[in-house]
Amino acid sequence: MSRFLSYVNDTWRVLYPVLFSIALLLLGYFCFVNNDQGRDFSTAVIEDRYSFNYFIRSAIALIIWSLSLWYTARILLRLKMIDYSNFGYTRFLIKWLPRVFGVIPVLIFIVALFSVRSTVPTYNIVYFCIYVISYAALGVSIMLFLVYRSRLARKMNIEMMPDSERFNPSQSSLKGVMSAGVTGIVIYIVLLVNLLLFTIFLLPVSAGIASYLHPATIVLLGLSFYTIVFAVIIANFNLRKSPLGVLVLIYIISISHCNDNSVLRTIDDRPLPARETVKSNIKNWLAARLPIHPDTASSRKKIYPIVLIAAEGGGIRAMDWTAMVLQHLNNLHPELYKHVYAISSVSGGGVGSVFFQAYYRDRNSQYIHQPTPVCDSLFRKAIGSDFLSDVTGAFIFQDNLQRIIPFAIPYFNRNRKLEDSWSYGYSHYLQANTFEEPFLSLWQKDTTLKYFIPNMLINGVLAESGQKAITTNLDIKSDSSGLFDDEIDVIKTLGRDVPLKTAASLCSRFPMITSGGLLKRGDSTAIGHIVDGGYKENTGIETMWQLMALMRPYIEQMEDSFKVRLPLYLVYIQNSPVTHPNSEASLKAVTTLPDITTILTGFMNAWDRRTPTFTGLSNKVFNESKLNESYRFYSISLNRDEVQLPLGWYLSKTAHNYIWQEAGRIQVPPLILKQFE
């Protein structure tokens, strides 16, 4: 037993200096095996031919990370004094552990391919086999290089230290390692490469560096970058004996009071235009479509449906689904979109609705000079752009540097890279800088279309209070009903307009990949951070209920004025799975650390179950009661059974094309379409 324990102790002593490598390997496993966005990369690899160039770039980055893990582990095990009980066993670990670290990243990618195979029923077996064999060959090649590199070096007359010195538990000095032949040169090259990596991700989105590399490549380069960073720290400091770690943590917390770089972009060179109240807007909206009848004598009224749309959140899948559904409905019947009075949107649904609103305005104002089929194709390319690479690069590199700088550098904020990528994707394909324009100019730039562009209520949440923070072109606070008294009107609070790309981000700042946006009252007082609207309510339906209640008395007045019946149709664009009540047989209790895991799982699962509650209530109240003459509820759901659809800001072409095909299958019953003629 004592002999076994001595081996365990020796294993721990060798592992301790390189524990950060194990942590990074676990992070890599999560990114590419457990995370939907990473799994989408593997899905694309085994499903279609589009990803070959992406595969090559990511494979190069994979090699870089593998070699970084191997080399840093080898150097650190030379720099640290390692106590031992079994000299031979300890030398064996020092020799082989770095080599194993160097191969594990390749194994992670092979596991990732197998993990998505069962969820992709239409995967291409040929591509699957080719890529698995390619990764396996890559792993074998890396291991052979690491095993036989000494022989290769001798044949190339490169000076190498003998194995008795390289794989020894005794401590070497950093100066000695740096002066040992080629080792010092390699270390300097590695450090310069990492500095170059950091620098290139400072370039603007328009440079196209991040989108050329793609997300998986950037994540791998980031893992390599932090492998080197942590290795440098551990090589120079004994964290067990030095208070450096605690001091750095205290420093970061202290300066966080003055280096918040998440302040919202605003339009500062022009005054804030006046916004209409809902009462004034609904009257003008109807007047642009219907003649006013001063004679209110009873007669058979015609029907003019008013459509309200709620777009659910859900990252890139919600963005693509919302935008494509709106595009398809508009193409399905040219008059249908003219009946849409307002869109309430959350998270990715908000971004998708902003994209289509911009496209609808630009196409009808002749800002885009292409035939409709060409325009529609370019629009799909715009929303199918890579929006993840730049924000990922900023998150991994520059925004983390901001944490140690004692003053704010707004350019480093990763949210701005995401906003810029939306703007660049739109302008690149549609040749219009609409996303750089003020939010309110969407309605005011072309006054002939002012009342033909649906109003927008973009739903975020103020983290500090839990209130909804709504970005809208309507003055929702100047109303005696009090229905929006508890909400924050972002435009009114700022006292100025924001760029359209910033308005889109004010509902879609979900955790980790983006940060909250600092909201200030006027020019001075910071009142809180706007985060993803899904924190409070992810469907957008709640805001629509508020708007419908606010509109109801005005609708009754307008029905008399315009001599028309004005039913309200609430259309819900849903991208989350259609849920069904769980039977007791399908439920399974948490067994691992229930006191801890039930806190997180309870929060997340309750959050996800809000959608069936809101849709069920809407259906019961509007469709199955006496209100169904004045209100109707319709749901347009995305079938997610066929393809892996991630939550982040990048979709493979397979997933993007699948959403487009699903949107094209939407059919509106002729009886309903007839009402829009």
C-alpha positions as CSV (number, residue, x, y, z in Angstrom):
1,M,0.0,0.0,0.0
2,S,2.8,2.4,0.9
3,R,4.5,1.7,-2.5
4,F,1.2,2.5,-4.3
5,L,0.9,5.8,-2.3
6,S,4.4,6.7,-3.2
7,Y,3.5,6.4,-6.9
8,V,0.4,8.5,-6.4
9,N,2.5,11.2,-4.6
10,D,5.1,11.2,-7.4
11,T,2.3,11.5,-10.0
12,W,0.8,14.5,-8.2
13,R,4.2,16.2,-7.8
14,V,4.9,16.0,-11.5
15,L,1.3,17.1,-12.4
16,Y,1.3,20.1,-10.0
17,P,3.4,22.5,-12.1
18,V,1.3,21.8,-15.2
19,L,-2.2,21.7,-13.7
20,F,-3.2,24.8,-15.8
21,S,-2.6,22.6,-18.9
22,I,-5.2,20.1,-17.6
23,A,-7.6,23.0,-16.9
24,L,-7.1,24.3,-20.5
25,L,-7.6,20.8,-21.9
26,L,-10.9,20.5,-20.0
27,L,-11.9,23.9,-21.3
28,G,-11.1,22.8,-24.9
29,Y,-13.2,19.7,-24.4
30,F,-16.1,21.8,-23.2
31,C,-15.7,24.2,-26.1
32,F,-15.7,21.5,-28.8
33,V,-17.6,18.6,-27.4
34,N,-20.2,19.9,-24.9
35,N,-20.9,23.4,-26.3
36,D,-23.4,23.8,-29.1
37,Q,-21.4,26.4,-30.9
38,G,-18.3,24.3,-30.9
39,R,-20.3,21.2,-32.0
40,D,-21.6,23.2,-35.0
41,F,-18.0,23.2,-36.3
42,S,-18.0,19.4,-36.1
43,T,-21.4,19.2,-37.7
44,A,-20.3,21.2,-40.6
45,V,-17.2,19.1,-41.0
46,I,-19.1,15.8,-41.3
47,E,-22.1,17.2,-43.3
48,D,-20.8,19.1,-46.2
49,R,-17.9,20.2,-48.4
50,Y,-18.0,23.8,-47.4
51,S,-15.7,23.4,-44.5
52,F,-12.4,22.1,-46.0
53,N,-10.6,25.4,-45.9
54,Y,-11.9,26.0,-42.4
55,F,-10.7,22.5,-41.5
56,I,-7.2,23.3,-42.8
57,R,-6.9,26.6,-40.8
58,S,-8.3,25.0,-37.6
59,A,-5.9,22.0,-38.1
60,I,-3.0,24.4,-38.2
61,A,-4.2,26.1,-35.0
62,L,-4.7,22.7,-33.4
63,I,-1.1,21.8,-34.1
64,I,0.0,25.1,-32.6
65,W,-2.0,24.4,-29.4
66,S,-0.7,20.8,-29.2
67,L,2.9,21.9,-29.5
68,S,2.3,24.8,-27.1
69,L,1.0,22.3,-24.5
70,W,3.9,20.0,-25.0
71,Y,6.6,22.6,-25.0
72,T,5.4,24.6,-22.0
73,A,4.9,21.4,-20.0
74,R,8.4,20.3,-20.9
75,I,10.0,23.6,-20.0
76,L,8.1,24.0,-16.7
77,L,9.1,20.5,-15.6
78,R,12.7,21.4,-16.1
79,L,12.4,24.7,-14.2
80,K,10.7,23.2,-11.1
81,M,12.3,21.1,-8.4
82,I,10.2,17.9,-8.2
83,D,10.5,15.7,-5.1
84,Y,10.2,12.0,-5.7
85,S,10.3,8.6,-4.1
86,N,10.8,6.6,-7.3
87,F,13.4,8.2,-9.5
88,G,12.7,6.0,-12.6
89,Y,9.0,6.5,-12.5
90,T,9.3,10.3,-12.0
91,R,11.7,10.5,-15.0
92,F,9.2,8.5,-17.0
93,L,6.4,11.0,-16.2
94,I,8.6,14.0,-16.9
95,K,9.4,12.5,-20.3
96,W,6.0,11.3,-21.4
97,L,3.5,13.6,-19.7
98,P,4.2,16.6,-22.1
99,R,4.0,14.3,-25.1
100,V,0.6,13.1,-23.9
101,F,-0.6,16.7,-23.4
102,G,0.5,17.4,-27.0
103,V,-1.7,14.7,-28.4
104,I,-4.9,15.2,-26.3
105,P,-6.2,18.2,-28.3
106,V,-6.3,16.0,-31.4
107,L,-8.2,13.3,-29.4
108,I,-10.7,16.0,-28.3
109,F,-11.5,16.8,-31.9
110,I,-12.0,13.1,-32.8
111,V,-14.3,12.7,-29.8
112,A,-16.2,15.9,-31.0
113,L,-16.8,14.3,-34.5
114,F,-18.2,11.1,-32.9
115,S,-20.3,13.1,-30.5
116,V,-22.2,15.0,-33.2
117,R,-22.6,12.0,-35.5
118,S,-25.7,10.6,-33.6
119,T,-27.4,14.0,-33.7
120,V,-26.9,14.5,-37.5
121,P,-29.0,11.9,-39.3
122,T,-27.9,13.1,-42.7
123,Y,-24.2,13.3,-42.1
124,N,-21.8,12.4,-44.9
125,I,-20.1,9.2,-44.0
126,V,-17.3,9.8,-46.5
127,Y,-16.4,13.2,-45.0
128,F,-16.7,11.7,-41.5
129,C,-14.2,9.0,-42.3
130,I,-11.8,11.3,-44.1
131,Y,-11.7,13.8,-41.3
132,V,-11.4,11.2,-38.5
133,I,-8.5,9.6,-40.4
134,S,-7.0,13.0,-41.0
135,Y,-7.1,13.9,-37.3
136,A,-5.8,10.4,-36.3
137,A,-2.9,10.8,-38.8
138,L,-2.3,14.3,-37.3
139,G,-2.1,12.9,-33.8
140,V,0.2,10.1,-34.8
141,S,2.4,12.5,-36.7
142,I,2.7,14.8,-33.6
143,M,3.5,11.9,-31.3
144,L,6.2,10.6,-33.8
145,F,7.7,14.0,-34.0
146,L,7.9,14.4,-30.2
147,V,9.4,10.9,-29.8
148,Y,12.0,11.1,-32.6
149,R,12.8,14.8,-32.6
150,S,16.1,14.2,-30.9
151,R,17.2,11.9,-33.6
152,L,16.0,14.4,-36.2
153,A,17.9,17.2,-34.5
154,R,21.2,15.2,-34.4
155,K,20.8,14.4,-38.1
156,M,20.4,18.1,-38.8
157,N,23.4,18.9,-36.5
158,I,21.2,20.8,-34.0
159,E,22.7,20.8,-30.5
160,M,20.4,19.0,-28.0
161,M,20.9,18.4,-24.3
162,P,21.2,14.7,-23.3
163,D,18.1,12.9,-22.0
164,S,19.7,12.6,-18.6
165,E,19.5,16.4,-18.2
166,R,16.3,17.1,-20.1
167,F,14.2,14.5,-18.2
168,N,15.5,15.0,-14.7
169,P,13.5,16.0,-11.6
170,S,16.3,18.3,-10.4
171,Q,15.7,22.1,-11.0
172,S,17.3,24.0,-13.9
173,S,17.5,27.8,-13.9
174,L,15.6,29.9,-16.4
175,K,18.8,31.4,-17.6
176,G,20.3,28.0,-18.1
177,V,17.3,26.8,-20.1
178,M,17.3,30.0,-22.3
179,S,21.0,29.6,-23.1
180,A,20.6,25.9,-24.0
181,G,21.1,25.9,-27.8
182,V,17.9,26.1,-29.8
183,T,15.6,26.2,-26.7
184,G,16.1,30.0,-26.1
185,I,15.4,30.8,-29.8
186,V,12.2,28.7,-29.7
187,I,11.0,30.5,-26.6
188,Y,11.5,33.9,-28.1
189,I,9.8,32.9,-31.3
190,V,6.8,31.6,-29.3
191,L,6.5,34.8,-27.3
192,L,6.7,36.9,-30.5
193,V,4.0,34.8,-32.2
194,N,1.7,35.4,-29.2
195,L,2.4,39.1,-29.3
196,L,1.5,39.0,-33.0
197,L,-1.7,37.1,-32.3
198,F,-2.8,39.8,-29.8
199,T,-2.0,42.6,-32.2
200,I,-3.9,41.2,-35.2
201,F,-7.1,40.9,-33.2
202,L,-6.9,44.6,-32.5
203,L,-7.6,45.3,-36.2
204,P,-11.1,46.5,-37.1
205,V,-13.8,44.1,-38.4
206,S,-13.3,45.4,-41.9
207,A,-9.8,44.0,-42.0
208,G,-11.4,40.5,-42.2
209,I,-8.7,38.7,-40.2
210,A,-11.0,37.1,-37.7
211,S,-13.7,36.1,-40.2
212,Y,-11.0,34.6,-42.4
213,L,-9.8,32.4,-39.5
214,H,-13.3,31.5,-38.3
215,P,-14.3,30.8,-34.6
216,A,-12.8,27.3,-34.0
217,T,-9.4,28.5,-35.3
218,I,-9.6,31.6,-33.0
219,V,-10.6,29.5,-30.0
220,L,-7.6,27.2,-30.6
221,L,-5.3,30.1,-31.0
222,G,-6.7,31.6,-27.8
223,L,-6.1,28.4,-25.9
224,S,-2.5,28.4,-27.3
225,F,-2.1,32.0,-26.2
226,Y,-3.2,31.4,-22.7
227,T,-1.1,28.2,-22.5
228,I,1.9,30.4,-23.1
229,V,0.7,33.2,-20.7
230,F,0.1,30.9,-17.8
231,A,3.4,29.1,-18.4
232,V,5.3,32.4,-18.3
233,I,3.6,33.3,-15.0
234,I,4.3,29.9,-13.4
235,A,7.9,29.8,-14.7
236,N,8.7,33.2,-13.0
237,F,6.7,32.9,-9.8
238,N,6.1,30.3,-7.2
239,L,2.4,30.8,-6.6
240,R,2.4,28.6,-3.6
241,K,4.8,30.9,-1.7
242,S,4.2,34.2,-3.5
243,P,1.3,36.5,-2.8
244,L,1.2,37.6,-6.4
245,G,-2.0,35.9,-7.3
246,V,-3.9,37.5,-4.4
247,L,-2.3,40.9,-5.1
248,V,-3.3,40.7,-8.8
249,L,-6.9,39.8,-7.8
250,I,-7.1,42.7,-5.4
251,Y,-5.7,45.1,-8.0
252,I,-8.2,43.9,-10.7
253,I,-11.1,44.4,-8.2
254,S,-9.9,47.8,-7.2
255,I,-9.5,49.2,-10.7
256,S,-12.8,47.7,-11.9
257,H,-14.5,50.8,-10.5
258,C,-12.9,53.0,-13.1
259,N,-12.2,50.9,-16.2
260,D,-15.7,49.8,-17.3
261,N,-15.4,50.2,-21.1
262,S,-19.0,49.0,-21.9
263,V,-20.5,52.5,-22.2
264,L,-23.1,52.5,-25.0
265,R,-22.4,54.2,-28.3
266,T,-24.6,57.2,-28.9
267,I,-25.3,59.7,-31.7
268,D,-23.8,62.9,-30.3
269,D,-23.8,65.1,-33.4
270,R,-27.5,65.8,-33.8
271,P,-30.4,66.4,-31.4
272,L,-32.8,63.7,-30.4
273,P,-35.8,63.7,-32.8
274,A,-39.3,63.7,-31.2
275,R,-41.1,60.4,-30.9
276,E,-44.8,59.8,-31.2
277,T,-47.0,58.4,-28.5
278,V,-48.8,55.2,-29.2
279,K,-52.1,57.1,-29.5
280,S,-50.7,59.5,-32.1
281,N,-48.8,56.8,-34.0
282,I,-51.7,54.3,-34.3
283,K,-53.9,57.1,-35.7
284,N,-51.3,58.2,-38.3
285,W,-50.5,54.5,-39.1
286,L,-54.1,53.8,-39.9
287,A,-54.6,57.1,-41.8
288,A,-51.7,56.1,-44.1
289,R,-53.7,53.1,-45.1
290,L,-57.4,53.8,-44.7
291,P,-59.7,56.8,-45.4
292,I,-61.3,58.5,-42.4
293,H,-65.1,58.3,-42.3
294,P,-66.5,61.1,-40.2
295,D,-69.9,59.5,-40.4
296,T,-69.9,56.9,-37.6
297,A,-73.4,55.6,-38.4
298,S,-73.7,51.9,-38.0
299,S,-73.0,49.9,-41.1
300,R,-71.2,46.7,-41.9
301,K,-67.6,47.4,-41.2
302,K,-64.8,45.8,-43.2
303,I,-62.0,44.1,-41.4
304,Y,-58.4,45.4,-41.3
305,P,-56.2,43.2,-39.2
306,I,-53.4,44.7,-37.2
307,V,-50.5,42.3,-36.8
308,L,-48.2,42.3,-33.8
309,I,-45.1,40.1,-33.9
310,A,-43.2,38.7,-31.0
311,A,-39.7,37.3,-31.8
312,E,-38.2,34.9,-29.4
313,G,-34.5,35.0,-28.4
314,G,-32.0,32.4,-29.1
315,G,-28.7,33.8,-30.5
316,I,-27.9,33.2,-34.2
317,R,-30.6,30.6,-34.7
318,A,-33.2,33.1,-33.5
319,M,-31.7,35.8,-35.7
320,D,-31.7,33.8,-38.9
321,W,-35.1,32.3,-38.2
322,T,-36.7,35.6,-37.4
323,A,-35.2,37.4,-40.4
324,M,-36.0,34.6,-42.8
325,V,-39.6,34.2,-41.5
326,L,-40.2,37.9,-41.9
327,Q,-38.7,37.8,-45.4
328,H,-40.8,34.8,-46.4
329,L,-44.0,36.3,-45.1
330,N,-43.3,39.5,-47.0
331,N,-42.7,37.6,-50.2
332,L,-45.7,35.4,-49.6
333,H,-48.1,38.3,-49.9
334,P,-47.0,41.8,-50.8
335,E,-49.6,43.4,-48.5
336,L,-49.1,41.3,-45.4
337,Y,-46.1,43.2,-44.0
338,K,-48.0,46.4,-44.3
339,H,-50.4,45.1,-41.6
340,V,-47.6,44.7,-39.1
341,Y,-47.8,47.5,-36.6
342,A,-45.1,46.5,-34.2
343,I,-42.4,43.9,-33.4
344,S,-41.4,43.1,-29.9
345,S,-38.1,41.1,-29.9
346,V,-35.6,39.6,-27.6
347,S,-31.9,38.6,-28.0
348,G,-31.3,37.0,-31.4
349,G,-34.9,37.6,-32.4
350,G,-34.2,41.3,-31.9
351,V,-31.1,41.3,-34.1
352,G,-33.0,39.3,-36.8
353,S,-35.9,41.8,-36.8
354,V,-33.5,44.7,-37.0
355,F,-31.8,43.1,-40.0
356,F,-35.1,42.6,-41.8
357,Q,-36.4,46.1,-40.9
358,A,-33.3,47.7,-42.4
359,Y,-33.5,45.5,-45.5
360,Y,-37.2,46.2,-45.9
361,R,-36.7,50.0,-45.6
362,D,-33.6,50.0,-47.9
363,R,-35.3,47.9,-50.6
364,N,-38.5,50.0,-50.6
365,S,-36.6,53.2,-50.6
366,Q,-34.4,52.1,-53.6
367,Y,-31.2,52.3,-51.5
368,I,-30.4,48.8,-52.8
369,H,-30.3,48.7,-56.6
370,Q,-30.8,45.1,-57.4
371,P,-33.7,42.9,-58.6
372,T,-35.8,41.4,-55.8
373,P,-34.5,37.8,-56.2
374,V,-30.9,39.1,-56.1
375,C,-31.6,41.3,-53.1
376,D,-33.2,38.4,-51.2
377,S,-30.2,36.2,-51.9
378,L,-27.8,38.9,-50.7
379,F,-29.9,39.4,-47.6
380,R,-29.6,35.8,-46.7
381,K,-25.8,36.0,-47.2
382,A,-25.7,39.0,-45.0
383,I,-27.5,37.3,-42.1
384,G,-25.4,34.2,-42.7
385,S,-22.2,36.0,-42.1
386,D,-19.7,35.0,-39.4
387,F,-20.6,37.2,-36.4
388,L,-18.7,35.1,-33.9
389,S,-15.1,35.3,-34.9
390,D,-14.5,39.0,-34.2
391,V,-16.3,39.0,-30.8
392,T,-14.5,35.8,-29.8
393,G,-11.1,37.3,-30.7
394,A,-11.9,40.4,-28.8
395,F,-13.1,38.4,-25.8
396,I,-10.0,36.2,-25.7
397,F,-7.4,38.9,-26.3
398,Q,-8.1,42.6,-26.0
399,D,-11.1,42.7,-23.6
400,N,-9.2,40.6,-21.1
401,L,-6.3,43.1,-21.3
402,Q,-8.8,45.8,-20.3
403,R,-9.2,44.1,-16.9
404,I,-5.7,45.1,-15.9
405,I,-5.7,48.7,-17.4
406,P,-6.8,51.3,-14.8
407,F,-8.8,53.3,-17.3
408,A,-11.5,52.5,-19.8
409,I,-10.7,51.9,-23.5
410,P,-14.1,51.6,-25.3
411,Y,-12.4,50.2,-28.4
412,F,-11.4,47.1,-26.5
413,N,-15.0,46.3,-25.6
414,R,-16.0,43.1,-27.3
415,N,-19.7,44.1,-27.7
416,R,-18.5,46.8,-30.2
417,K,-16.8,44.1,-32.3
418,L,-20.1,42.2,-32.4
419,E,-22.0,45.4,-33.4
420,D,-19.4,46.2,-36.1
421,S,-19.6,42.7,-37.5
422,W,-23.4,43.1,-38.0
423,S,-22.8,46.4,-39.7
424,Y,-20.0,45.0,-41.9
425,G,-22.0,41.9,-42.9
426,Y,-24.9,44.0,-44.0
427,S,-22.9,46.7,-45.8
428,H,-20.6,44.1,-47.4
429,Y,-23.4,42.3,-49.2
430,L,-26.1,44.9,-49.6
431,Q,-23.8,48.0,-50.1
432,A,-25.7,50.1,-47.6
433,N,-24.4,51.5,-44.3
434,T,-27.8,51.4,-42.7
435,F,-26.5,49.9,-39.4
436,E,-24.2,52.9,-38.9
437,E,-27.2,55.3,-39.1
438,P,-29.2,56.4,-36.1
439,F,-31.9,54.0,-34.9
440,L,-34.7,56.5,-35.4
441,S,-33.6,57.2,-38.9
442,L,-35.1,53.8,-39.8
443,W,-38.5,55.6,-39.8
444,Q,-37.4,59.2,-40.4
445,K,-34.9,59.1,-43.2
446,D,-37.6,58.3,-45.8
447,T,-40.7,60.0,-44.6
448,T,-42.9,58.3,-47.3
449,L,-42.2,55.0,-45.5
450,K,-42.5,56.3,-41.9
451,Y,-45.7,54.5,-41.2
452,F,-44.9,51.5,-43.3
453,I,-41.9,50.4,-41.3
454,P,-43.3,48.5,-38.3
455,N,-42.5,50.0,-34.9
456,M,-40.0,48.2,-32.8
457,L,-39.7,47.4,-29.1
458,I,-36.3,45.9,-28.5
459,N,-36.3,44.2,-25.0
460,G,-33.2,44.2,-22.8
461,V,-32.9,44.0,-19.0
462,L,-31.2,46.4,-16.6
463,A,-29.1,44.0,-14.5
464,E,-29.0,46.2,-11.4
465,S,-32.8,46.4,-11.0
466,G,-34.3,43.6,-13.2
467,Q,-36.5,46.1,-15.1
468,K,-37.0,45.7,-18.8
469,A,-34.9,48.2,-20.8
470,I,-36.8,48.9,-24.0
471,T,-35.3,50.6,-27.0
472,T,-38.2,51.8,-29.2
473,N,-39.2,54.5,-31.7
474,L,-42.4,55.1,-29.7
475,D,-42.8,57.3,-26.7
476,I,-44.1,54.6,-24.4
477,K,-43.8,56.5,-21.1
478,S,-46.0,59.5,-22.0
479,D,-49.2,57.7,-21.5
480,S,-51.6,57.8,-18.6
481,S,-52.3,54.0,-18.5
482,G,-49.1,53.3,-16.6
483,L,-48.6,50.0,-18.4
484,F,-44.9,50.8,-19.1
485,D,-44.2,52.8,-15.9
486,D,-41.9,50.1,-14.5
487,E,-39.9,49.8,-17.8
488,I,-36.9,51.8,-18.8
489,D,-37.1,53.8,-22.0
490,V,-33.5,53.6,-23.2
491,I,-33.7,56.5,-25.7
492,K,-35.4,58.8,-23.2
493,T,-32.9,57.9,-20.5
494,L,-29.9,58.5,-22.8
495,G,-31.4,61.8,-24.1
496,R,-30.0,60.9,-27.5
497,D,-30.3,58.4,-30.3
498,V,-28.0,55.3,-30.7
499,P,-26.7,53.7,-33.9
500,L,-28.9,51.0,-35.3
501,K,-26.2,48.3,-34.6
502,T,-26.2,49.4,-31.0
503,A,-30.0,49.2,-30.7
504,A,-29.8,45.6,-32.0
505,S,-27.2,44.8,-29.3
506,L,-29.4,46.2,-26.5
507,C,-31.5,43.0,-26.4
508,S,-28.8,40.4,-27.2
509,R,-26.0,40.7,-24.6
510,F,-26.1,37.2,-23.2
511,P,-23.6,36.0,-20.7
512,M,-19.9,35.4,-21.3
513,I,-19.6,36.0,-25.0
514,T,-20.8,39.6,-24.5
515,S,-21.0,41.9,-21.5
516,G,-23.6,44.3,-20.3
517,G,-23.8,47.8,-21.8
518,L,-23.4,50.7,-19.5
519,L,-26.4,53.0,-19.5
520,K,-26.0,56.6,-18.5
521,R,-28.6,59.2,-17.8
522,G,-27.7,62.0,-20.2
523,D,-24.0,62.8,-20.1
524,S,-23.1,61.8,-16.5
525,T,-24.9,59.4,-14.1
526,A,-24.4,55.7,-14.8
527,I,-27.5,53.9,-13.7
528,G,-26.8,50.3,-14.7
529,H,-25.9,47.7,-17.3
530,I,-28.3,46.5,-20.0
531,V,-28.0,42.7,-20.5
532,D,-29.9,40.2,-22.6
533,G,-33.7,40.5,-22.5
534,G,-34.0,36.8,-22.1
535,Y,-32.9,37.1,-18.5
536,K,-36.4,38.4,-17.7
537,E,-38.6,37.1,-20.5
538,N,-37.4,35.5,-23.7
539,T,-40.5,35.5,-25.9
540,G,-41.2,39.2,-26.4
541,I,-44.9,38.3,-25.7
542,E,-45.1,40.1,-22.4
543,T,-44.2,43.4,-23.9
544,M,-46.8,42.8,-26.7
545,W,-49.4,42.2,-24.0
546,Q,-48.6,45.5,-22.5
547,L,-48.7,47.2,-25.9
548,M,-52.0,45.5,-26.8
549,A,-53.6,46.7,-23.5
550,L,-52.3,50.2,-24.2
551,M,-53.7,50.2,-27.8
552,R,-57.1,48.8,-26.9
553,P,-58.9,52.1,-26.0
554,Y,-57.3,53.8,-29.0
555,I,-58.3,50.9,-31.3
556,E,-61.9,51.3,-30.2
557,Q,-61.8,55.0,-31.1
558,M,-60.2,54.3,-34.4
559,E,-62.8,51.7,-35.4
560,D,-65.4,54.4,-35.1
561,S,-63.3,57.0,-36.9
562,F,-62.3,54.8,-39.8
563,K,-65.5,52.7,-39.9
564,V,-63.5,49.5,-39.8
565,R,-63.1,46.6,-37.5
566,L,-59.5,46.3,-36.3
567,P,-58.7,42.8,-34.8
568,L,-55.3,42.3,-33.3
569,Y,-53.3,39.3,-34.5
570,L,-50.4,38.3,-32.3
571,V,-47.8,36.2,-34.3
572,Y,-45.1,34.5,-32.3
573,I,-41.9,33.5,-34.1
574,Q,-40.5,30.7,-32.0
575,N,-37.1,29.0,-32.4
576,S,-37.0,27.0,-29.1
577,P,-38.2,23.4,-29.1
578,V,-41.9,22.9,-28.9
579,T,-42.3,21.5,-25.4
580,H,-44.8,19.1,-24.0
581,P,-45.7,18.4,-20.4
582,N,-43.2,16.0,-18.8
583,S,-44.6,12.7,-17.6
584,E,-43.3,11.3,-14.3
585,A,-41.6,8.5,-16.3
586,S,-39.5,11.0,-18.3
587,L,-38.2,12.8,-15.2
588,K,-34.9,11.9,-13.5
589,A,-33.6,13.2,-10.3
590,V,-30.1,14.8,-10.0
591,T,-27.8,12.5,-8.1
592,T,-24.4,14.3,-8.2
593,L,-24.0,17.1,-5.6
594,P,-27.7,17.9,-5.6
595,D,-27.3,20.7,-3.0
596,I,-25.2,22.5,-5.6
597,T,-26.4,21.3,-9.0
598,T,-30.1,21.8,-8.3
599,I,-29.5,25.6,-7.9
600,L,-28.2,26.0,-11.4
601,T,-30.3,23.4,-13.1
602,G,-33.4,24.7,-11.4
603,F,-32.7,28.2,-12.6
604,M,-31.9,27.2,-16.1
605,N,-34.8,24.8,-16.6
606,A,-37.3,27.1,-15.1
607,W,-36.0,29.8,-17.4
608,D,-36.5,27.5,-20.4
609,R,-40.0,26.6,-19.4
610,R,-41.3,30.2,-19.6
611,T,-42.1,29.8,-23.3
612,P,-44.8,27.2,-23.0
613,T,-46.4,29.2,-20.3
614,F,-46.6,32.4,-22.4
615,T,-47.7,30.6,-25.5
616,G,-50.3,28.5,-23.6
617,L,-51.8,31.6,-22.0
618,S,-51.9,33.5,-25.3
619,N,-53.6,30.6,-27.0
620,K,-56.2,30.2,-24.2
621,V,-57.0,33.9,-23.8
622,F,-57.0,34.9,-27.5
623,N,-58.1,31.8,-29.4
624,E,-60.3,29.9,-26.9
625,S,-62.4,32.6,-25.3
626,K,-64.9,35.3,-26.2
627,L,-61.9,37.5,-27.1
628,N,-61.3,35.5,-30.3
629,E,-63.3,38.0,-32.3
630,S,-60.9,40.8,-31.5
631,Y,-57.7,38.9,-30.9
632,R,-56.0,35.9,-32.4
633,F,-52.7,34.2,-31.6
634,Y,-50.5,32.3,-34.1
635,S,-47.2,30.6,-33.5
636,I,-44.6,29.9,-36.2
637,S,-42.2,27.3,-34.8
638,L,-38.8,26.1,-36.1
639,N,-38.4,22.4,-36.4
640,R,-35.1,21.6,-34.7
641,D,-35.1,17.8,-34.9
642,E,-33.0,17.6,-38.1
643,V,-29.9,19.8,-37.6
644,Q,-27.8,21.0,-34.7
645,L,-28.6,24.7,-34.2
646,P,-26.3,26.5,-31.8
647,L,-27.0,29.5,-29.6
648,G,-23.9,31.7,-30.4
649,W,-23.2,34.0,-33.3
650,Y,-22.0,31.6,-36.0
651,L,-23.9,29.0,-38.1
652,S,-22.4,26.5,-40.4
653,K,-23.7,26.7,-44.0
654,T,-25.6,23.5,-43.4
655,A,-27.5,25.0,-40.4
656,H,-28.1,28.3,-42.2
657,N,-29.5,26.6,-45.3
658,Y,-31.7,24.3,-43.2
659,I,-33.3,27.4,-41.5
660,W,-33.9,28.9,-44.9
661,Q,-35.6,25.8,-46.1
662,E,-37.8,25.6,-43.0
663,A,-38.8,29.2,-43.5
664,G,-39.8,28.5,-47.0
665,R,-42.2,25.7,-45.9
666,I,-44.3,28.2,-43.9
667,Q,-47.8,28.4,-45.4
668,V,-50.5,30.9,-44.4
669,P,-54.1,29.6,-44.8
670,P,-55.9,31.2,-47.8
671,L,-58.7,32.4,-45.5
672,I,-56.3,34.4,-43.4
673,L,-54.3,35.7,-46.5
674,K,-57.6,37.0,-48.0
675,Q,-58.0,39.4,-45.1
676,F,-54.7,41.1,-46.1
677,E,-55.9,41.9,-49.7
